[in-house]
């Protein structure tokens, strides 16, 4: 049931053309500040390659988001998201607990000290643009030039299918996070629950 609600909410969110900046509300530094075109995102991603969770090819075991140090402790990614007064040098000196706190806070869009499914999903979708095979998902108008309407439709359908597969996988990861770590079953991952999950990782 939770996965259906997430799909519907995300579909409305994406379908309306809203960006993370529209739901941020507060002036805090968050993902996707302003309006980014595909080319801007691609140029920014060339500066630093984000770690993106992948569906395992040969094993049935899905990655566990809250046990993924490459994702949670990506100092360069945090530098991109944190205020200007936090230099990369300062971030480099942060403890794992401090990194966890900042990762949690930059994804807590409504500032209620709890991460819901959409906030967790937005954290993954934000970095998914940096995925190695994102060319299969993102429509680049330059590549569509010279194609017939039928060829465009085939390409767009293929890319939509790829994106749907990725989104389904990311939604499954988020569901797993909440199923395994939302101890009071209120639909949010509190800071305490987040820390508890981090301690299990060690």
N, C-alpha and C positions, 0 to 999 in steps of 0.2 A: 504494500500500500504506500509505503514511504517513497519507493522508487517512482511510482506513478505520480505522486504529488510533486516530487522534484522535477520530473520530466515536464509536467504541465506548467509549473512555475517558471522553469528555465525557458520553455518554449514561448511563453508569453513575454518574458524578459527579452529574449533574443529577437522574437518576432516584432516587437515594438521598436526595435532598434535602440534600446536603452544600453548605456554603457555603465560600467561599475561606478564611474564618476557621478552618475545620476542618482545612485542609491547611497552614495557616501554621505551626503548631507553636511557633515562637519567639515571643517577646513583642514582636517588632518591629512597627511600625505598617505595616499592609498594607491592601489593599482590603477593603471590606465587613466592617469590624470589627463584631462583634456580629450580632444578627439584625435585618435591615431589612425592613419591610413595603414593599409597593409605594408606599404613601402617603408613608412616610418617605423613600424613595429619590427620589420625585417632588418632595417639599419641598426636599430637599437639592440636587437638580438645578436647582431654580429659583434658587438662590443663584448658580450659575455654570453656564453652558452648555458642556458638554464638546464637543470636536471629535470627531466619529465618522466613520470612513472610510465612504464610500458607493460603491456600484457605479455606474460612469459610465453615464449614460443613452444617450449617442449615440456614444461611442467604445468600442473594444474594449480600451482600455488600463486595466488595474487600477491603483489607487494603490499606491505602494510604501511600506510602513509605516515603514521605517527612513530614508526620505527625506522624511517628513512632519513639517516643523517645527511645524506647528500642534498635532500630536499629542504630539510628544516634548518640546516646550518650552512646554507649557501650565503656566505658573507657578502659576496659581490651583489647578489640579488637583494639582500637586505639593504645594502648601500643605495641601490637604485630606488628603494621604496621609503627609506627613512629620511627624516628632515636633514636639511643641508648642514645643520650644526653637528651632525654625527659623521665624522670623517671615516673613511675606510680604515685608517690607522686605528681609530678608536673602536670600530666594529671588530677589527682583527683581534683586539685585546679582550673582547667580551667572553665571558664564560658560557658554557653550553646552556645554563639556566637563563642567562640574559638573552641569548639568541632565541631560545624558545619563547621567552616573554614577548620579544619584539615581533617574532613571526606570528604569534597569537594575536597581538594587538593590531598589526597592520591588516589583518584579515577580518577583524571584528568591526565590520562596516557600520553597524548601528550602535557601537560603543556600549553594549550591554553586558560585557565581560562574559559572553558566551558565543560560541560559533555554531550556527545552524547549518543545515545541509547545503543551502545555497551559498553561504559564505565559504564553506569548505570547497564546494564545487568551483566557485569563482576563482579561488586560489590556484586550482589546477588548470582551469581553462585559460587563465592569464598567461601561464608559462607554456601552455600547449602550442602557442604560436611559434615557439622556438624549437619545436620538435623537428627531428631530422627529416621526416616524411611529410612536413606540412604543405609541401607543394602539391600533394595529392588531395589536400583538403581545401586550401584557400584558392579562390578563383582570382586569377591575375588577368585583368582585361587585355594585357599585352599578348598573352598566350591565346586569347580567343579570336584575335584578329585573323581574318582570312578563312575562318571556319564557317561552314554552312550552319543554318539553324539546327539541322538535325545533329550535326557533329557537336555543336555547342550543348545541345540538350543531353547527349550521351555523356559528354565530359562533366557537365554539371550534375547529372544523376549519379555518376561514379563518385565524384567528390562529395556529394551529399551523403552517399552511402558510407564512405570512409569516415566522414565526420560523425555520422550517427553511431557507427561502431565505436569510435573513440569516446563519444559522449556517454554511451551506455557503459563502457568500461570505467570511465571516471566516476559515474554515478554509483556503480557497484562498489568502487573503492570508498566513496563517501558513506554509503550505507554500512559498509563493514566497520568504518571508524565509529559511527554512531552506535551500531549494534554491540560492538565490543567495549566501548569506552563511556557511553552515556549511561552511567550507573543508576541515576535516578529516573531515567527514561522520560525526561522533560522535553526532548527534541533538541537540546543544546549540549554542546561540549563545553563545560565550564573550565575556567583556568585550573581549578583543582583536578578535574578529570583529565585535562590535557597533561598536567604534570605527572599524574599517576601513570598515564600511558608512557610518558618519557622515562619514568623510573623503571618500568617493565622492560624497556629497551636495553637497559644497562646490564 
